[in-house]
Amino acid sequence: MRITTLRTIYSILRLQPRPWPEALAQDSAPRAYWKVPRGSPWGTTVIPANACPEHSRRAGIQARLILVLSLLLFAHLLHAADTPDLEDQTRAISADLRCVVCQNLSIADSPSEMAKQMRAIVREQLQAGKSPQEIKDYFVSKYGEWVLLKPATQGISLLVWVLPFVALLIGLALGIFFIRRWVAKKRSAQPVAADPKLLARVREEFANAETEELDLEDPSPRAQLLQERSRLYTDLNELEFDYQAGKLSQADYAGLRRDIETIASTVLGNLDEVAASAAREKGAERRRPAAKQTEVAQPKPGLRGWQVAVGAAFLLVFGLTLGVVLTNSLRPRGGEGDSITGDFLTGTPTAGKNDVSALLQEGRTAFNKQDLRKAIEVFKKVLAADPNQPEANSYMGMILMQAGHADGALIAFDKALSQAPNFPMALWGKGMALYQGKQDHAGARDVFEKLLPLVPPGEDRNAVVKVLAEISTAGQKPKTTAKPAAAAAPSSSSASAGQITGRITIDPKLKTAIDPQAVLFIIARPAADGGPPLAVKKIDRPTFPLSYSLGAENMMTQGMPFTGKMNMAVRLDQDGNPGTRGPGDLTGDFRKNPAEVGSKNVDIVLDQVGK
Amino acid sequence: MAWRRLIITLAVIAPVLWLLAFGFQRDARYIKTPLIAKQAAPFTVTLFDPPTGIREIVLSERSESTGDARKLSLADLRGRAVFLNFWASWCPPCREEARDLEAAWQKVKDKNLVFLGVALQDTEKDSRAFLEEFKITYPNGRDESGKIGVDYGTWGIPESFFIDAQGRITYKHVGGIRAALVIAKLEEAAKGIVSAQEGKGDITPVR
């Protein structure tokens, strides 16, 4: 808007009556004139009062305000004239296009970024003047027919539109066909051949137009039959009328007449029988009116026993198949251990299954609980099926590392890497095996450098960076752990750079019978802050004296370097459950705490009870 | 007859069950591309850094020099086989293939072949960090508006397109791709051979 217009509006808005003090004090009648403020478009003039009487002053202000506001709105509307229409069109077209990310939503409804970008493209093409069909064709040319929420009415997509109606028609046709057949069956069950003598009687009686008083309420068979007979005669009468009136063709008339006469003859025959066997009780049930005879003629429809059995068996097999197929196609829950709600349908597998991913999950949980025996068993099963399975091999390697067999671990990691060269866990394990197991710094560094780019930025990445830094500094220091092998404690681990090794014995005074379920925990706490344990090693069914080796692979958080001074403690938990501390538990602390990582002969004696 | 009815019932149920089994096995997100053997959609990207090598060649071949030296359009690359790779810094399979792609580029950069990477749905900062991390030297640009992604029907990254010298798409590979395949398909593209099927590797769906 131009500056002058703005100034005009401003000055209009500022225009307001100024109450003259004298006027207010002296009398209520308005003064003779207004004073117009400076800078107004009308200049500094004086307007006589009767030009703007009091009562119209406010009205004048309101009028001006309205004028100004409407000017502003109008200007805005002028700019926005085509936008509502564009938005509506965009939305209409977007509602017909499927979002690539949230694949059951249209891009009008989908919150994903791709949908936003696609909407922008639609709007842009609309502004460029393309028609809705062209825009849809554009998207179809990029993503295929699939991207239209309403399939095109051409080619194979036509089936989608047409098939429901076709199915409806087929259903109706089948329905009519079957009903007709059923009705025809009913009718055709009647005896076709009629006794000619009876037929003759029918015609005779009909000709005589015999009418009887009938008691409609009488339920006895004879009365029913008489009613039936009179009905039939009425039908015959009507038939005659229709034929005389020309409504029926000769063939129809003949056919219908024959039918009715047949029925009537059987009715008469039944009447005779009823009259003849009125004394016999058995007859009453069997001699029913002709209309009901057809039901007796047909075999009673119904399911025989074996049909029911087959149906039930089929349903059972179907249900079982569905259940088995569904549970096998479910992926087991990753991450945590057993599910709380049970394990049949929610995916935690039982031991019997052969599914690789289920076994892997089992192995993972067993490993995390440090139930190494079970973990080995499970992973061996996986490897029996697939010797190069990367994850199983990596875990086996980790277990071997914990046990101190660096060579075996390396073989396992290499097997894993042969199948999946970029498997992070295998690379990490191999690096640690080379670094700590074989003291091969150069090799370890290569492996860790290969691993580094595969790990997205985060905790794990920092761990790898730290280890790499450690390797490069460790390589420069002279090796401090080269003690003669004979004098060293018979530690099962060949590495000592990042390990604490030693022996654990029980105080002879406390040598009680060890519970077969007893579990030994070797706990390392950082000496500096005395916080939670940094590394824990769990040994099932320990036999004493026991040689142990605690290293980086036993750390609570994998990937941190195992360095510095540690307070070493051991605990022999009699019930095997670290959560409960029973009175029979034995504990012991390293006498010369803290121990530096890398030291050997960190021998601990279990000499306290139930702490 | 009871047998006939049973057979008819089975004949109706069995195809439905088969359809169910078939449906469970296919990847629900998979979108088959209609773009193979079609002309590649034109686009222009602003490159992150004017790369060495291909840029100078391209510029020198253009009759008039256009304003921004960092803009590269597909038309500039006409006459060469192009490997077009869509990636993003937040996509793990892209990380896995980045080194492979750089290695492949080092092998073919002296031939008349072009590698061009386009970052989708990514910020400038993250894309640069990605390129620096993997020391990528072939030209890369960023798709700011998302139009290039839609133009090529991307649904899961990384996606790789092989474009021949006339600008026709000869092969599309959805997912992580190996260096050997890249070089093989690029040579096919140079000869103008159109592949019959698209390929599939590990993908991350677009956002």
Interface residues (C-beta under 8 A of the other chain):
Chain A: V100 V101 Q103 S112 E113 M114 K116 Q117 M118 A120 I121 F139 V140 S141 K142 Y143 G144 W146 Q307 V310 V325 S329 N422 P453 L454 P456
Chain B: A2 L6 A21 F24 A28 R29 I31 K32 T33 P34 L35 K38 P92 R95 E96 A98 R99 Q121 E133 F134 S145 G146 K147 G149 V150 D151 Y152 G153 W155 P205 V206 R207
